[in-house]
Amino acid sequence: TAIAAMGGIEIVLSAMQDHIDQAQVQESGCNALGNFASNHTANKTAIAAMGGVEIVLSAMRGHIDQAQVQEFGCYALGNFASNHTANTTAIAAMGGIDLVLTAMRGHID
């Protein structure tokens, strides 16, 4: 995407790292990363290479009680993993499956 090509992924990841305690920043960042990754293999690969999987998982772990962070974190992880074996493997290896299940159980409504 044009925004990603102009450094948008890096900017979002940087904002998420700089404001790790801010749930709204984490929510918006996860949403943006999910959008960047949606049906775009190169962006999925770039996000993972820049540490995006870890950053999203960290956001979810740090804001386990925030339903919107959990929702958009799951959205981002799903898009990272969709039709991308390397990302699927990485997410699983980093505990992402358990974290998604925890989010689903904790925010059932």
N, C-alpha and C positions, 0 to 999 in steps of 0.2 A: 504494500500500500504506500501511497505517497507520504503519509505521516511517518510511517516506519522508516522509509528511505531517508527522511530528513532528520533522523535521530530520535524519533518519538518513543521508541522502545527504551532506549537508554535513559531518556528523561523520566519516563514513568518509573522505571526501576530505581533510579536515583532518588526520586521523591519518596518512594516507598521505604527505601533504606534510611533516608534522612528523617522520616516522620513515622517511625515504626510504632510509636505509642498512640498515633492518631487513627482511630478506627475509620473515620470518613476517608482519609487518604488511602488506607489499605483497601477499603471497599471500592473506591473509584479506580485505584490502580489495578486491582484484580479484574474489574470490569473492562478496563481499557486493554489489558493484556489478553484477555479472552477474545475481545474483538479483533485485535491484531492477529491472533492465531487462527481465527475462524476461517477454515477453507484456504489456508495459506501456508504451505509446507515450509517455505523459506523463512517466514516469520516464526514458525514453531521452532525451527532449528536455531535461529538467532536468539530467541528468548531463552531457550535452554542453555545455549553457549554462554550467555551473559549472566547466568545464575537465576533466571526467572522462576524456575521450578522451586528452588530453595526459598526464594523471597516470598512466593505465594504461600508455600507451606508455613513459613515463619509467621506471615500475617495471620493465617488461620489459627496457628497455635497460640499466638499472642492475643487473639481476640475471640477466643472460643465461645464466649457468651454473646457475641454480636452476630445476630442472625444474618444480617446483610453481608458482613465480611465472609461468613461461611458460605452463603449462597453464591456470591461472586467468585470466591475462591474455588468452589466446586465447578463453576462455569468455566473459569480459566483452565483448571486442570483437565477438564473434559475436552476442551478445545486443543490443549497442548497434546493430549494423548491420541486424539482422533486420527486414525490412519497414519500414525507416527510411532513405529515400534520402539525406537530409541527413547523417546520421551515416555512412552508407556512403561518401559522397563525402569527408567530412572525414577519416575513417580512412585512406582511400587517399591523400589529399593530404598527410597527415602521415607517410607512410612505413609505415603499419600493415601493408599487405600484405607488403612485404618483411620486416618484423619477424616476422610470423606464419610466413612461410616459413623464416626463419632459426631460429626456435624449433623448428619441425618437424624441420628438418635436424639441429639440435644435440641433440635429445632423441628420437631415433628409437626408442629402446627404451622 
